[in-house]
Amino acid sequence: MNSKVAPANKIKTDLHEILDVRHINDTTFVLRFERKELEFEAGQHICVGPPNGIHTREYSIYSAEKDEYLEILVKEVENGLVSPSLKKLQKGGYVVVEEPVGYFTIDNNSSVDQEYVFIASGTGVSPFHSFVLSKPDLNYTLLHGVKYASEAYDANVYNKKSYKLCTSQDKDGDFHGRVTAYLKQNSFGKEAQYFLCGNCNMIHDVYDILEEQGVSTDNIHAEVYF
Ligand SMILES: Cc1cc2nc3c(=O)[nH]c(=O)nc-3n(C[C@H](O)[C@H](O)[C@H](O)COP(=O)(O)OP(=O)(O)OC[C@H]3O[C@@H](n4cnc5c(N)ncnc54)[C@H](O)[C@@H]3O)c2cc1C
């Protein structure tokens, strides 16, 4: 098998065989591929690209720390350079994968009672999927903002009481409206640790609301996708 390794002090890249492609709806899919020797902490991301191209993009790791494989949750962006090519890949093909990086992780020394509030838009739910699968005892609430309930990717993984699907364009979620509206009506307090992931407009708006609610910026962690 072809594999290329970057010179010392550069990020390593390698080809990983695709083990499965699971289409969740028309645009979004879970790509599962060989893990090889890659170690990661839930919340980190990897750069992934098609095997024959020169471009890669960042994707949060969707699978759990102890899984034998790696998974990413990808939404195809119309006319995008990388995501439409990833969508065409099939089991038995290959992806280029770079080493896991990033600091959007949970402090392993936190008390077992620590409350976490995860706030995602769209595929920004991916690192939270990895958190919840990797650390089953977490005391969390996950607010997932999407347009339609059909974008509730793998919602069965989450504790039903802890998962709030906020749908802005239909009424089939747990709350009709954006995560920002939910948060204005339901505050979680100053002691919680807040993790925000997804598009930058949502992250800015949530930041403002949390600051108005008196939450210290030390308790707010953000991963901006675009
Ligand atoms: C740290 C990090 C983690 C990420 N994790 C994920 C992930 O888990 N899953 C995932 O699907 N994406 C994730 N992304 C976004 C991903 O890296 C790409 O930007 C996305 O797949 C589009 O790439 P593209 O080459 O197809 O489009 P491009 O040709 O790069 O971009 C086309 C345009 O689409 C915009 N865009 C990017 N993403 C979206 C989107 N979801 N919806 C609408 N417009 C968008 C870009 O800003 C750009 O203007 C992450 C980004 C970062 C920085």
The ligand as a MOL file (V3000), in Angstrom:
LIG
                    3D

  0  0  0     0  0            999 V3000
M  V30 BEGIN CTAB
M  V30 COUNTS 53 58 0 0 0
M  V30 BEGIN ATOM
M  V30 1 C -11.5610 22.2640 13.4750 0
M  V30 2 C -12.5960 21.9880 12.3970 0
M  V30 3 C -13.3640 20.8140 12.4790 0
M  V30 4 C -14.3350 20.5500 11.5100 0
M  V30 5 N -15.0980 19.4230 11.6400 0
M  V30 6 C -16.0680 19.1600 10.7170 0
M  V30 7 C -16.9120 17.9910 10.8800 0
M  V30 8 O -16.7830 17.2070 11.8370 0
M  V30 9 N -17.8420 17.7680 9.9060 0
M  V30 10 C -18.0220 18.6330 8.8310 0
M  V30 11 O -18.8910 18.3460 7.9800 0
M  V30 12 N -17.2410 19.7260 8.6740 0
M  V30 13 C -16.2740 20.0070 9.5780 0
M  V30 14 N -15.4720 21.1140 9.4100 0
M  V30 15 C -15.5920 21.8930 8.1570 0
M  V30 16 C -14.6930 21.2130 7.0930 0
M  V30 17 O -13.3190 21.3490 7.4810 0
M  V30 18 C -14.8340 21.8420 5.6910 0
M  V30 19 O -14.7710 23.2390 5.7960 0
M  V30 20 C -16.1260 21.4500 4.9920 0
M  V30 21 O -16.2150 20.0230 4.8370 0
M  V30 22 C -16.1980 22.1020 3.5890 0
M  V30 23 O -15.0520 21.7380 2.8660 0
M  V30 24 P -15.1040 21.7490 1.2640 0
M  V30 25 O -13.7000 21.5930 0.7760 0
M  V30 26 O -16.1070 20.7700 0.7550 0
M  V30 27 O -15.6400 23.2010 0.9180 0
M  V30 28 P -14.7210 24.4790 0.5970 0
M  V30 29 O -14.4100 24.4500 -0.8500 0
M  V30 30 O -13.5920 24.5730 1.5430 0
M  V30 31 O -15.6850 25.6310 1.0860 0
M  V30 32 C -16.8490 26.0620 0.5180 0
M  V30 33 C -17.5070 27.1170 1.4120 0
M  V30 34 O -18.4240 26.4670 2.3180 0
M  V30 35 C -18.2930 26.9850 3.6490 0
M  V30 36 N -18.6200 25.8680 4.5580 0
M  V30 37 C -17.7780 25.0120 5.1790 0
M  V30 38 N -18.4510 24.0990 5.9110 0
M  V30 39 C -19.7610 24.3810 5.7160 0
M  V30 40 C -20.9630 23.8000 6.2030 0
M  V30 41 N -20.9660 22.7350 7.0270 0
M  V30 42 N -22.1400 24.3120 5.8030 0
M  V30 43 C -22.1630 25.3810 4.9810 0
M  V30 44 N -21.0640 26.0030 4.4840 0
M  V30 45 C -19.8730 25.5010 4.8600 0
M  V30 46 C -16.8760 27.4680 3.7430 0
M  V30 47 O -16.8020 28.5250 4.6940 0
M  V30 48 C -16.5870 27.9400 2.3210 0
M  V30 49 O -16.9860 29.2830 2.1870 0
M  V30 50 C -14.5230 21.4370 10.3950 0
M  V30 51 C -13.7360 22.5910 10.3130 0
M  V30 52 C -12.7980 22.8730 11.3030 0
M  V30 53 C -11.9760 24.1500 11.1850 0
M  V30 END ATOM
M  V30 BEGIN BOND
M  V30 1 1 1 2
M  V30 2 1 2 3
M  V30 3 2 2 52
M  V30 4 2 3 4
M  V30 5 1 4 5
M  V30 6 1 4 50
M  V30 7 2 5 6
M  V30 8 1 6 7
M  V30 9 1 6 13
M  V30 10 2 7 8
M  V30 11 1 7 9
M  V30 12 1 9 10
M  V30 13 2 10 11
M  V30 14 1 10 12
M  V30 15 2 12 13
M  V30 16 1 13 14
M  V30 17 1 14 15
M  V30 18 1 14 50
M  V30 19 1 15 16
M  V30 20 1 16 17
M  V30 21 1 16 18
M  V30 22 1 18 19
M  V30 23 1 18 20
M  V30 24 1 20 21
M  V30 25 1 20 22
M  V30 26 1 22 23
M  V30 27 1 23 24
M  V30 28 2 24 25
M  V30 29 1 24 26
M  V30 30 1 24 27
M  V30 31 1 27 28
M  V30 32 2 28 29
M  V30 33 1 28 30
M  V30 34 1 28 31
M  V30 35 1 31 32
M  V30 36 1 32 33
M  V30 37 1 33 34
M  V30 38 1 33 48
M  V30 39 1 34 35
M  V30 40 1 35 36
M  V30 41 1 35 46
M  V30 42 1 36 37
M  V30 43 1 36 45
M  V30 44 2 37 38
M  V30 45 1 38 39
M  V30 46 1 39 40
M  V30 47 2 39 45
M  V30 48 1 40 41
M  V30 49 2 40 42
M  V30 50 1 42 43
M  V30 51 2 43 44
M  V30 52 1 44 45
M  V30 53 1 46 47
M  V30 54 1 46 48
M  V30 55 1 48 49
M  V30 56 2 50 51
M  V30 57 1 51 52
M  V30 58 1 52 53
M  V30 END BOND
M  V30 END CTAB
M  END
